[in-house]
Amino acid sequence: RLRNGWINAQPELFDHEMKQSIKTIGKDVRRTERQHPYFAAEDSEGLRMLRRILITLSVYDSEVAYVQGMNEIVAPILLTLQEESLTFWCFVKLLPLLRDRLLTLDISPQLSS
């Protein structure tokens, strides 16, 4: 349900920070684990799921939003579980343990301004 909220939204309704997150996520997803068959093809379902998970996470937790490098944490979880919803909720459970570190290491524009 959460994912469908942003998927069905009109892109022009996203604020600047959300647009920046989506752009950064797109760049990072294309560079994620490309040597692995699950993510190798440009149009692989693995990359599409990873992108959707990361965008949904940025909507779900707007304080953290998207931090560069989250793709490298979420990708192995997705690879192991191979299920979008389970991967999302697994990372949500990890987020409290990672929150301070992610906010400290963030190099993406939406949190550094």
HULIN-V32911 format. One record per residue. RES is the residue in one letter. SS is DSSP state (A for helix, B for strand, O for the rest). PSI is psi in radians with two decimals (NA if undefined). BURIAL is + if it has 24 or more other C-alpha atoms within 12 Angstrom, else -. Layout:
res->[RES | RES]
ss->[SS | SS]
psi->[PSI | PSI]
burial->[BURIAL | BURIAL]
This chain:
res->[R | L | R | N | G | W | I | N | A | Q | P | E | L | F | D | H | E | M | K | Q | S | I | K | T | I | G | K | D | V | R | R | T | E | R | Q | H | P | Y | F | A | A | E | D | S | E | G | L | R | M | L | R | R | I | L | I | T | L | S | V | Y | D | S | E | V | A | Y | V | Q | G | M | N | E | I | V | A | P | I | L | L | T | L | Q | E | E | S | L | T | F | W | C | F | V | K | L | L | P | L | L | R | D | R | L | L | T | L | D | I | S | P | Q | L | S | S]
ss->[O | A | A | A | A | A | A | O | O | O | A | A | A | O | O | A | A | A | A | A | A | A | A | A | A | A | A | A | A | A | O | O | O | O | O | O | A | A | A | A | O | O | O | O | A | A | A | A | A | A | A | A | A | A | A | A | A | A | A | A | O | O | O | O | O | O | O | O | O | A | A | A | A | A | A | A | A | A | A | A | A | O | O | A | A | A | A | A | A | A | A | A | A | A | A | A | A | A | A | A | A | A | A | A | A | O | O | O | A | A | A | A | O]
psi->[-0.76 | -0.81 | -0.74 | -0.46 | -0.81 | -0.53 | -0.66 | -0.09 | 2.65 | 2.24 | -0.57 | -0.23 | -0.21 | 2.47 | 3.01 | -0.74 | -0.72 | -0.72 | -0.71 | -0.73 | -0.81 | -0.72 | -0.81 | -0.74 | -0.78 | -0.77 | -0.80 | -0.70 | -0.70 | -0.35 | 0.07 | 2.12 | 0.73 | -0.31 | -0.31 | 2.37 | -0.53 | -0.48 | 0.06 | -0.79 | 2.44 | -0.58 | 0.47 | 2.59 | -0.57 | -0.80 | -0.68 | -0.75 | -0.75 | -0.79 | -0.82 | -0.71 | -0.83 | -0.68 | -0.74 | -0.68 | -0.70 | -0.49 | -0.73 | -0.75 | 1.54 | -0.31 | -0.84 | -0.68 | -2.17 | 2.30 | 2.27 | 2.33 | -0.30 | -0.55 | -0.61 | -0.35 | -0.74 | -0.61 | -0.83 | -0.53 | -0.80 | -0.74 | -0.67 | -0.84 | -0.55 | 0.68 | 2.17 | -0.90 | -0.78 | -0.69 | -0.78 | -0.93 | -0.54 | -0.81 | -0.65 | -0.70 | -0.53 | -0.44 | -0.75 | -0.57 | -0.48 | -0.26 | -0.97 | -0.71 | -0.75 | -0.74 | -0.56 | -0.68 | -0.09 | 2.27 | 0.14 | 2.65 | -0.53 | -0.44 | -0.23 | -0.08 | NA]
burial->[- | - | - | - | - | + | - | - | - | - | - | - | - | - | - | - | + | + | + | + | + | + | + | + | + | + | - | + | + | + | + | + | + | - | - | - | - | + | + | - | - | - | - | - | - | + | + | + | + | + | + | + | + | + | + | + | + | + | + | + | - | - | - | + | + | + | + | + | + | + | + | + | + | + | + | + | + | + | + | - | - | - | - | + | - | - | + | + | - | + | + | + | - | - | + | - | - | - | - | - | - | + | + | - | - | - | - | + | - | + | + | - | -]
